Amino acid sequence: MSLNLPFPHRHLLGIAPLTAPEILFLLDEAERWVALNRAAAVKHDDSLAGLTQINAFFENSTRTLLSFEIAGKRLGADVVNMAVAQSSVKKGETLIDTAVTLDAMHADMLVIRHQASGAVQLIADKVDCPVLNAGDGQHEHPTQALLDALTIRRRKGRIERLVIAICGDIMHSRVARSDIISLQKLGAHVRIVGPSTLIPPHIEALGVEIFHDLDKAIAGADVVMMLRLQTERMAGGFIPSLREYHALFGLTVEKLKLAAEDVLVMHPGPLNRGVEIDSAVADDLKYSAITEQVEMGVAMRMACLDVLTRQRRGVKGWA
């Protein structure tokens, strides 16, 4: 695709519609913002000056909301956080009514997080500006997958041919789904591991290797990505107890010795210390990239906001 053409996607609703070159392009764009974010003094750019960014989070997430807010402000946008708990949505307004209302306010970009899969697509179909999916139900969380890929590439130098084990509550994790799609497209070999009750049916169709034994799954792995138990999405007895879950699927210093010597440990947060990961692992900077993931999240979201608004700003080309 010609670099003189605009980025071919109006919205960022998921990783699935992106090609490998498009993913790599977004990773490269994020690299530009890492240095700005690390500057000792001025952490500001005027690329989005005069544009309005609305963050509408129908589902709570302090980390993701803060990351998008910082990203927008560092690019010079006017950032508005929509207080959903006090909004008309809580009083019976439909999601379509909300989308129409947001569109009438002439926002230049919308960042949407919603507890229902497909809700972000529904809003995107009704508005006249780019929409970024900050997580919808159990569907996708594309910017998390992109920041994870960026973190891995910066630490490992590549993604292709790496063995990456994603461990834990795969069933309820939109992060896992987006990561699997992204990492597979970039040439990684992806393993997933968890109790059978937390492995989605037919997930093998995504090309992953399925394990129910943590030791076997992380043996020789280059990257081990732990997921939290999303108990708020669990309606039944998915695990016997937290203690038993930790004994079987919690990442400890001893278990980590089975992985590659230079293994990278990741977690999208928030952490359940002593459940899916021990503090001794999470806080060991020799292996852990958890805080770096947070840092890369701001740079990655800056890149996405910048790229998706280029047509709106009359900026041509991918580069």
C-alpha positions in Angstrom: 0.0 0.0 0.0 1.3 3.4 -1.0 2.6 5.6 1.9 1.0 8.5 0.2 -2.4 7.2 1.0 -4.1 7.8 4.4 -4.1 5.0 7.0 -6.8 2.7 5.6 -8.9 2.4 8.8 -11.3 5.1 10.0 -11.6 3.5 13.4 -9.6 1.2 15.7 -12.2 -1.3 16.9 -10.1 -4.4 17.0 -6.8 -6.0 15.9 -8.6 -8.5 13.6 -9.1 -6.0 10.7 -5.4 -5.0 10.8 -2.7 -6.5 8.6 0.7 -7.2 9.9 2.3 -4.2 8.1 -0.4 -2.0 9.6 0.3 -3.2 13.1 4.0 -2.7 12.6 3.3 0.8 11.3 1.5 1.7 14.5 4.3 0.3 16.6 6.8 2.4 14.7 4.6 5.5 15.1 4.5 4.9 18.9 8.3 4.8 19.0 8.2 8.5 18.1 6.4 9.4 21.3 8.5 7.4 23.8 11.2 10.0 23.8 8.7 12.8 24.3 7.2 11.0 27.2 10.6 10.5 28.8 11.6 14.1 28.4 12.7 15.7 31.7 10.9 19.0 31.0 8.3 19.6 28.3 6.1 16.5 27.5 3.9 18.3 25.0 3.1 18.3 21.3 0.6 20.4 19.4 -0.4 17.8 16.8 -4.0 17.6 18.0 -4.3 21.2 19.1 -7.9 22.4 18.6 -9.4 18.9 18.4 -11.8 17.5 21.0 -11.3 14.0 22.4 -14.2 12.5 24.4 -13.4 9.5 26.6 -16.8 7.7 27.3 -16.1 4.9 29.7 -19.3 2.9 30.4 -17.2 0.4 32.3 -14.7 1.5 34.9 -11.0 1.3 34.2 -8.8 3.9 36.0 -5.6 2.8 34.3 -6.9 2.8 30.7 -8.8 6.1 31.1 -5.8 7.8 32.6 -3.6 6.5 29.9 -5.9 7.9 27.1 -6.3 11.2 28.9 -2.6 11.7 29.3 -2.1 10.7 25.6 -4.6 13.2 24.4 -3.4 16.0 26.5 0.3 15.5 25.6 -0.8 15.8 21.9 -2.6 19.1 22.7 -6.2 17.9 22.4 -9.0 19.2 24.5 -9.9 16.0 26.5 -13.3 15.5 28.1 -14.1 12.5 30.3 -17.7 11.6 30.1 -19.2 10.8 33.6 -21.3 7.8 32.6 -22.5 7.2 36.2 -24.3 10.6 36.1 -25.2 10.4 32.4 -28.6 9.9 30.7 -27.5 6.3 29.9 -28.1 5.5 33.6 -31.6 7.0 33.3 -32.7 4.8 30.4 -31.2 6.4 27.3 -30.2 3.9 24.7 -26.7 3.4 23.5 -27.8 4.7 20.0 -29.3 7.8 21.6 -26.0 8.4 23.3 -24.0 7.9 20.1 -26.3 10.4 18.3 -25.8 12.9 21.2 -22.0 12.5 21.1 -22.0 13.0 17.3 -24.1 16.2 17.6 -21.3 17.6 19.9 -18.9 17.4 16.9 -16.2 15.5 18.8 -13.1 14.8 16.7 -12.4 11.4 18.3 -14.2 9.1 20.7 -12.6 6.6 23.1 -15.2 4.1 24.2 -15.1 1.4 26.8 -18.2 -0.7 27.3 -19.1 -3.9 29.1 -21.0 -5.3 26.1 -19.2 -6.9 23.2 -20.1 -5.0 20.0 -21.2 -1.8 21.7 -18.2 0.2 20.4 -19.0 -0.9 16.8 -22.6 0.2 17.3 -21.4 3.7 18.4 -18.9 3.8 15.5 -21.6 3.2 13.0 -23.5 6.3 14.2 -20.8 8.9 14.5 -18.8 11.0 12.1 -15.4 10.8 13.8 -12.8 8.2 14.6 -13.6 5.8 17.4 -11.0 3.9 19.4 -12.1 0.8 21.3 -10.8 0.9 24.9 -12.3 -2.5 25.6 -15.7 -4.0 24.8 -17.0 -6.9 26.7 -15.1 -10.1 26.0 -14.5 -9.0 22.4 -11.3 -6.9 21.9 -8.9 -4.4 23.5 -6.8 -3.4 20.6 -4.6 -0.7 22.1 -3.6 -3.1 24.9 -2.5 -5.6 22.4 -0.5 -3.0 20.5 1.3 -1.7 23.6 2.1 -5.3 24.5 3.6 -6.0 21.1 5.5 -2.7 21.4 6.9 -3.7 24.8 7.9 -7.2 23.5 9.6 -5.8 20.4 11.6 -3.2 22.4 12.8 -5.7 25.0 13.3 -8.7 22.6 14.2 -6.9 19.4 11.6 -8.9 17.5 8.3 -10.7 17.8 8.6 -13.2 15.0 9.4 -16.8 16.1 9.1 -16.0 19.8 7.3 -18.5 22.0 4.7 -16.5 24.0 2.6 -18.1 26.8 -0.6 -16.4 27.8 -1.7 -17.7 31.1 -4.9 -17.6 33.2 -8.4 -16.4 32.6 -8.5 -16.7 28.8 -12.3 -17.1 28.8 -13.2 -13.6 30.0 -10.1 -11.7 28.6 -10.5 -9.4 25.7 -6.8 -8.6 26.2 -6.0 -12.3 25.5 -8.1 -12.3 22.3 -6.5 -9.2 20.9 -3.0 -10.3 21.9 -3.4 -13.7 20.3 -4.5 -12.2 17.0 -1.8 -9.5 17.1 1.1 -11.8 18.1 0.1 -14.5 15.6 0.0 -12.0 12.8 3.5 -10.8 13.7 4.8 -14.4 13.5 5.0 -15.5 17.2 4.1 -19.0 18.4 1.4 -18.5 21.0 0.5 -20.9 23.8 -2.4 -20.5 26.1 -2.8 -22.1 29.5 -5.5 -22.2 32.2 -8.0 -24.6 33.7 -10.4 -26.1 31.2 -13.2 -24.0 32.6 -11.4 -20.8 31.6 -10.4 -21.8 28.1 -13.0 -20.7 25.5 -14.4 -23.4 23.2 -12.9 -23.5 19.7 -10.1 -21.1 20.5 -7.7 -23.5 18.7 -9.2 -22.0 15.5 -7.0 -19.0 16.2 -3.9 -21.2 15.8 -2.8 -21.3 19.5 -1.4 -24.3 21.3 -3.6 -25.2 24.3 -2.2 -26.3 27.7 -3.8 -27.1 31.1 -0.5 -27.4 32.9 1.4 -24.2 33.6 4.8 -25.9 33.9 4.5 -27.3 30.4 3.1 -24.1 28.9 6.0 -21.9 30.1 8.8 -24.4 29.5 11.3 -22.6 27.2 8.9 -19.7 26.7 10.4 -16.3 25.7 7.5 -14.3 27.1 5.1 -15.2 29.9 2.0 -13.1 30.0 -0.2 -13.5 33.1 -3.9 -12.5 33.2 -6.0 -11.7 36.2 -9.0 -13.7 37.2 -12.0 -11.6 36.2 -14.3 -12.7 39.0 -16.7 -9.9 38.2 -17.5 -11.7 34.9 -17.8 -15.1 36.5 -21.4 -16.3 37.2 -20.5 -19.8 38.4 -17.8 -22.0 39.9 -15.0 -21.6 37.4 -12.3 -22.4 40.0 -12.4 -24.3 43.3 -10.6 -21.6 45.3 -8.1 -18.8 44.9 -5.6 -20.9 46.9 -5.9 -23.9 44.6 -5.8 -21.7 41.5 -2.5 -20.1 42.7 -1.0 -23.5 43.4 -1.7 -24.7 39.9 -1.6 -21.5 37.8 0.2 -18.9 39.8 3.5 -17.7 38.5 6.2 -18.1 41.2 10.0 -17.7 41.1 10.4 -21.5 41.0 8.0 -22.0 38.1 9.6 -19.1 36.2 12.9 -21.1 36.1 11.3 -23.4 33.5 11.1 -20.6 31.0 13.9 -19.2 28.8 16.8 -17.8 30.7 16.0 -14.3 29.4 12.2 -14.6 29.8 10.1 -11.5 29.8 7.2 -11.4 32.3 4.1 -9.3 31.4 0.7 -8.5 32.9 -2.0 -6.1 31.6 -3.0 -5.1 35.1 -4.4 -4.7 37.6 -2.4 -7.4 39.4 -3.9 -9.9 41.8 -0.7 -10.5 43.8 -0.5 -13.9 45.3 -3.2 -15.2 42.9 -1.9 -15.3 39.3 1.5 -13.8 40.1 3.8 -13.5 43.1 5.2 -10.1 44.1 8.7 -11.6 43.8 8.2 -12.1 40.1 6.1 -9.0 39.4 8.7 -6.7 41.0 11.8 -8.3 39.6 13.0 -5.8 37.0 15.3 -8.4 35.5 12.3 -10.2 34.1 9.2 -8.0 34.6 8.1 -5.5 32.0 4.8 -4.7 33.8 5.7 -1.0 34.5 7.1 -0.7 31.0 3.8 -1.8 29.6 2.1 1.1 31.4 4.7 3.5 29.9 4.3 2.1 26.4 0.5 2.4 26.8 0.7 6.2 26.7 3.0 6.2 23.7 0.9 3.7 21.8 -2.4 5.6 22.5 -0.7 8.8 21.4 0.2 7.1 18.1 -3.3 5.8 17.6 -5.0 9.1 18.3 -2.5 10.8 15.9 -2.8 8.4 13.1 -6.6 8.1 13.2 -7.1 11.9 13.1 -4.6 12.6 10.2 -7.2 12.7 7.5 -9.4 15.0 9.6 -6.4 17.3 10.0 -5.4 17.1 6.3 -2.2 15.3 7.0 -1.4 12.9 4.2 0.5 9.7 4.2 1.3 6.9 6.7 4.6 8.4 7.7 
